[in-house]
Amino acid sequence: MVNEGVNNTRSDIDFTKIDIPQADSHNMQEEATALAPEAPSALPEKSPAVKDEEKKLSKPWIKHFDAYIMKKFLGTFFFAIILLLAVVIIFDINEKLDAMLTAPLKETVFKYFWNFLPYFANQFAPLFVFISVIFFTSKLADHSEIIAMMSSGISFKRLMVPYLLSATIIAAGTLLLALYVIPPANIKRIEYTNQWVKNKRVDFGDNIQLQIKPGVMAYMSRYDNTTKRGFRFTMEQFDGNKLVSRLTAKDVKYDTLGRWELNDYGIRKFNGLKETYTKGMQMDTMLDVEPRDFLISKNDQEMLTSPELRHYINKQKKRGVANLQQFELEYEKRFAMTAAAFILTVIGLSLSSRKVRGGMGLNIGIGLMLSFSYILFMTVTQTFAISGYTSPRLAMWIPNIIYTIIAIILYRHAAK
């Protein structure tokens, strides 16, 4: 039977009897080794210090929950400040409406409000730090977010870190404003209120007596700051208890360069029993004294930067001026209020980190009570300093010392 369409091929060769050469495995291994690239040498083992440093660099210093809390903190703070300023503007316009209708609109906006709002916000910044911490932390606790953080292994001490970082940012900003930015702005603000609202500037002085430098005393019967002119001027120089010279002038005039012009003057010099007398019609002299040294207005301390304020206090003390409590209080207040931001942050977190049945309303109520008690306490201690019962520094730091003790007690209780 023939199968058509299929070609059958026949071979007479028996392939099973053919010798096929086998490859030498040893030679193949040598060739593979020769062709393969050289293996890299082993890296030296890293020291433990290097490994720890690499671990620190690989982990971000500020974690997601840090950024989350800082965003909540700073956002709540600035939102509360903006709401406060909006309310303050309404009440301030209502109180000074007659003056603002009389004054030019440009001066009201750019000379008064532009400089008033930062001043007011900076005064109450630490307290709004406290209220902000109470508000948003109570909200986190009410939503069980604090519990979730603690359950993930975050300790209360670690939870405090983003709060203190946020308080540091706010404190640094408020300190910079208080020391250098707001005092020059207060000059324009106070000029506006003196011109259009109520003039609290002291432009006249009677029976002025002050020490220009050790051993040199000056006296004026009257000084008019509007004309920069003083009358019946006398300056006496002493060597111990002995009078050395005495200068008198009918009137004196002060210019902006710090010079005093003496008109119709006479100089008497004493040397034992001998006396010499010199007179003239006009003489220019440089005296280390200016009108603000003896014409002290109510808000003068607010118009000086902290270096200027410190220099003014030291200079006045050397002259024997006693009425410096307001200036010293202002100087100490700028630093004490900055430190209060950290103290009140710790108190706020310690009070509001736990979920309570009353909700965050109870925490906010406690926060407001502590805020007003802090203001009241600081006002009382300032009165003690003005009356002379305590030093200005102690008066401004007593509230911080007491509230620091409260913060430590509450922190230890909350950490448990």
DACORJO-V711899 format. One line per field, one symbol per residue. phi: phi as a letter, one per 20 degrees, with the letter a starting at -180 (. if undefined). A space follows every 10 residues. Layout:
phi->???
This chain:
phi->.defnceedd ceeeffeeee feffffffff ffffffffff fffffffgff ffffffffef feefffffff ffffffffff ffffffffgf fffffdffff fefffffffe edffdfffff fffdggffff fffgffffff ffemffffff feoeefffff gfffffffff fffffffffc efgfffgfff ffffeddbed fedcbclecb efbgncdcbc facdffdlcd cleccddddm edfebbdcbf bccddfened eedldbcddd cmeecdccca ebbebddfbc gffcdeefdf ffedffffff ffffffffen feecffffff ffffefffff ffffffffff fdfdfdffmf ffffffffff ffffffffff fffffffnfc fgffffeggf ffffffffff ffffff
